């Protein structure tokens, strides 16, 4: 093997062009979810949007894990399965607004079709040493559930059950099982972390950390792009370039830049290193990426909706709350203030910063909505600066021992 080949192997698999094409469909889909919040900015609509986003999110996760474990840019079958998945996903995207109108049948049918594609893709063509029949069977069961929900009224619980079981078989199937006769013990925090960070029992089920980190990073970029597009589109719809116009536009763009910095200079690097040090353990991939990235990804849509509403002629009170709640969820979800070996007062300061972030929405009682966007943007820049310092220290402490990095106090190894 040449030095170039060794460097490529060390860097891991790269994201394929067909995956980027597939992501374009999902950008359209999640954009429709954000627009649905703008159309009816109430918390009940936000809850429904979260359910729709989670359904789309786990669909996207299915293809991300598929290509991570099986994908090869030189195999036509891999590319064809991904391209086939874009068709029902695009149909589902066009049906998002119908779901909120009480007509989810076509959306549910499209989701069933996507899972038929995933079931087939995880099974065929067969890969030496890689048996994914359990995943294929699980997706087939999910397809049946979504298909049944298309003809049943009030069947959202079927969607929830399908997504929960997908989360279990896709990345959590490699967890250690208790042997027969083995005493049941309550595991300590250190034991749970050690089991998670051990190399997976089946190396064929390990995920490629470099590919997964790049995949999620590119998707977060696309979601940040949705925020930028929302700011620009809402600004163009204003009749005059007044102070409110410039305040919300510049504030929204500054906030988007701060969110980019917060993720890519703080959260992204440490997540990739943690997954790499675990040997690509599926449970770590679930914690950091599949499940861990869901809240901050949805938070970007909340902030996009908040900025959009702030640029309306008569912004509703929900504009500020969507903006500040979204920022708080983004900060908490990216774990940029997690801080290894944090003391009680540091954890208290972290909670207090989140409370202050949410309550910035009260400024809407004395300031116009565009001015609130500016204040939130300035606050976001400050939070970004603090998180950068915190996470730089965490990366230095991480070294090559993720267990010592995660465990604090009396549970820490060697204490």
N, C-alpha and C positions, 0 to 999 in steps of 0.2 A: 504494500500500500504506500502511495506517495505521501509526501508531507501535506499536499493540498487535500488529498482524500482524508488524511487523519484530522486535519483542521475542520473539514466539512462534517465528519462524524462527530467531532467534539461539540460542534455548534448545534447538532441535531437537525431534525427535519425542518424544512422551510415551508411557509404557508404557500399553498398552490394557487395559481391564477384562477382556477375554477372556484376555489373557496371565496376569493374576493368577489367574483361575479355573483355567487350565491348570497353574499352579504348585502349586495345592492337591493335584493328583494326584501330582505329583512329591514333594511333602513326604511324602505317605503312602508312596511307593515308597522313598525314601531312609531313612525311618523304619524300614521293614522290614529294610533292610540293617543299620542300627545294632542292631536287636533280634537279628539273626542273630549278631552278634559277642557280644552278652551271653549268648546261649544256649550258645555254645561258645567261650569266650575263649582261643583258641590262635592262634599266629601264622599257621598254615596257613589258618585261617578268616578272619583279617584279610586275607591275600593274596587269597583268593577274594572277600571283600567288596569289596576294591579293584577287582577285575575287574568285578564286577557294577555297582559305583558308576560306573566309567568308561563302561560301556555305557549306563547311564541318563543320565549326564552329557552324552555326545555326542548322545544323542537330544534332550535339552533344548536343547543348543546349536543343533541344527538348526532348531528352532522359533524360538529367539531371533533367529538370523540371518535366517530367513525373514521374520519380522515387521519386523525392522530395515530390510530392503531393500525389501520389497514390501507390508508391512502398512499398512492404512489403516482406521481405526476406522469409516469410512463405507462400506466395501465389505463386502457380505454374504459374498462368496466367501472373503475372508481369515479372517473369524470362523468360518465353517463348517469350513474346513480345520483350524483350531486345535482347534475343538470335536471334530471327527472324530478328531483325534490323541489326545484324552483317553481314548477307549474302549480301544484296545489298550494304552496306557500303564497304565491302571488294572488291566487284566487281568495285565500283566506284574508289577505291584506285588504282586498276590495270589499270585504264583507264586515269589516270591523264596526262600521257605523250601524249596520243592520243588527248586530248583536245588541247594541245599546237600545235599539228600537224594539227589541223583543223578538227578533227573528234570527236565531243563531244556527239554523239548520245547515245552511250552506257552509258557514265557517266550520262547524263541527265535522261536516262531511269532508271538507278539505283537510282538516287535521287528521282525520282517519286515513285519508289517502297518503299523506306524508308518512305516517307510521307504517303503512304497507311498504312504502319504498325503503324505509329504514330497516324493517324486518328482513326484506330481501337482501339489502346491501350488507347487513351484518352476517349473513349466512353464505352468500354466494358472491364471487367464486371463493372456494375454500382456500385457506391459507395454512401452510404447514406449521404445526405447533400452536395454532390459534383456534380454539374452539369457542365460538360465540353463539352457540345454540340457545343458551339461556337468554341472552340479550335479544336474539331474534324472536324467540317465543314471547318475551315480555312485550316487545313492540307489537306483535300480532294481537296480544290481549288488549293493549291500549287502543289499537285500531278498532277492535270490536266495541270497546266502551264508547269511543267517540262516535262511531256509527250509530249505536243504540241511542246515544244522547241526542242525535239529530232528529229523532222521531218522538222523543219523550219530552213533555213539558217540565220545566224547572229541574233540569238534570245536571246542574252545575256540579253537584257532588260527584258525578261520574268523572267529570274532568279532573277534579281534585284527586280522586283516587288513582286515576291513570297517571297523573304527574308524580304523585308520591311513589308509586311503584316503579316508575321509570327512574327516579332518583336512586332508588335502592338497587336495581339490577345493573344500572349503567356504570356506576363508579364505586358503589359500596359493597359489591359482591365478594370482594377479596378480604373482608374483615375476618379476624381470627374467630373461629367458632369453638365453643367449649366442648371438649371431648367427653364422651360418655363416662360417667363415674367421676369426673373431675369436680372437686368441690366448688360450689358457687361462692365467689368472693366479691366483695365490693371493691372495684378497682380504684386505686388512688389516681389523682390527676397525673402524676408522673407515669404511672403504668399505662394509662390511656394514651398519653402522648408518645410513650416509647413504642407501643403497639402500632400507632399511626405512622411513626417515622421509620419503623423497620422496613426493610426492602420487601416488596410484595412477594407472597409465596409463589405465585406464578409470574415469572418475568415477562411472559408474553402479554400480560394484562397491564404492565406498567405503561404509563403515558410518557410521551416525549415532552419534557419540561420546556425546552426551547420553543418547540412548535406551539404548545398550548399558551405559553406566555405571549408569543407574538400574535397568536390568533385572537386572544382576548384584548391585547393592546390595540390591534387594528379595529376591532369592533367598538372599543371605547372611543377611538378616534372618530369613527363614523357617528356615534351617538353625540359626541361633542360637536360634530359637524351639523347635526340636527339642531342643536342649540344655536349655532351661528346662523344657519339658514332661517330659523325662526325669528331671530333678531332682525335680520335683513329684510325678510318678507313683511314682518309687522311694521317696520320703519317705513317701507315703501307705501304702505297703505294709509299712512297718516297724511292728512291734507296739507299740512304746513311743516316746514323745518324750523320749529320753534325750540325753546329751551327744553321742553319735555322730550321732544324728539331726540335731541342730541344727548340729553342725560340718560335716557333709557338705552339708546343705541350704544353709546360709548361704555356705559356701565355694564351692559350685557356682554359686550365683547371682552372687556377687562375681566369680568367674572369667568367667561369661558376660558381665557388664557390662564387664570389662576387655577381653575379646575384641572386643566391639562398639566400644569406644573405639579400640582399636588399628587396626581396619580403617577405620572411617568418619572418623576424624580424622587418619589417617596415610596409609594405602594408597590409599583410594578417590579422594581428590582428585587426587593426583599421577598416577594411572593415567588418569583422565579427561582431565586436561590434556595428557598425553603423546599420547593418541589424537587429541585435538582438534588439536594442533599438527601431527600427521602428516597431517591432512586425512582422517582416517578410514581410514588404510591398513589393508587386511585383515591383513597380516602383523603389524602392531603389535597389532591386535585379538586375533589368535591368541596372541601372546606374553604380553600383559597379562591377557587375559580367558579365552578359550576354553581354552588350555593352562595359562596362569599361575594361574588360580583353582582348577584341579582339586585340587592338593595341599591348600591351606587349607580347601577345602570338605569334603574327605574327613576332614581332621584334626578338624573339628567333630564328625563322627560318632564318631571314636575317643574324643574327650574325653567325649562323651555316654555312650558305653558304659563308660568308666572311672568316671565319677561314679555311674552306675547300679550297677555292680558294687561300688563302695565302700559303698553303702548296704545291701548284702545282710548277712544275719546272719553269714555266714562268707565274707568277701570273698576271692576268689582272688588269688594274687600278681600276675596279669596286670592287675588293676585299676589299680595305680599306674603300671605301664609304659604302658598305653593312654593314661592321662591325660598323663603327661610326654612321651611320644613324640608324641602329638597336639599338645601345645602347641609343641614344638620344630618340628614340620612346619608348623604355622600361622604361627609367627614367620618361618621361612625362606620359606614360600610367599607370604606377603604382602609380603615384601621390605622390611619396616619398618626394618630395620637396614642396608639396602643402602648408603646414604650416598654421595652424590656426592663424588668426589675424596678418598675414604678412604685413609688411609696404612696401611702394613703393620701397625702395631700396632693400629689401629682394626679392621682386618679380622681380626687375631688375636683381639681381644677379642670380636668378633662370633661367631667360631667357638667360643670358650671359653664364651660365654653359652649357646649351643645345647647344648654338651656337658654343662654344669651342669644345664640344664633337663631333659635326658633322665635324668641320673643322680639326680635328686631321688627317683626311684622306689625307690632303695636305702633311703630312710627308712622304707619299709614293713617293714624288718627290726626296727626299734626302735619304730615308732609304729603305731597302728591306722590302717586305711585312711581313715576319715573325717578324721583329723588330717593325713594326707598331702594330702587335698583342700584343707584350709585352707592348708597350707604352699605348695602349688602356686598357689593363688589369690593369696596375698600376693606370691609371686614373679612371677606374671602381671601384677599391678598395677604392680610395679616395672619390668618390661619395657615395659609400656605407657607409663609416664612417660618412660622413656629414649627409646623410639621416637618419641614425640610431639615431643620436642625435636629429634631427628635429622631427622625428615621435615619439620618446619617450616622448618628451614634449607634443606633440599633444594628445597622449593617456592619459597623466595625466590631460590635460585640458578637455578632452571629458567628463569624469565623467559619469553622467546619463542624460546629457542634450545635445543631438546632435545638437539641433537648435542653442544654444549659441556657440557651437563649430564651426558651419559652417558660421554663420552670423558675419560680421565684421563691425566695425565702427559705423556710425549713425543708421544703420538698426538693430543693435544688441538689443535683448530684454532687457528692463530695462534701456535703454539709452534715 
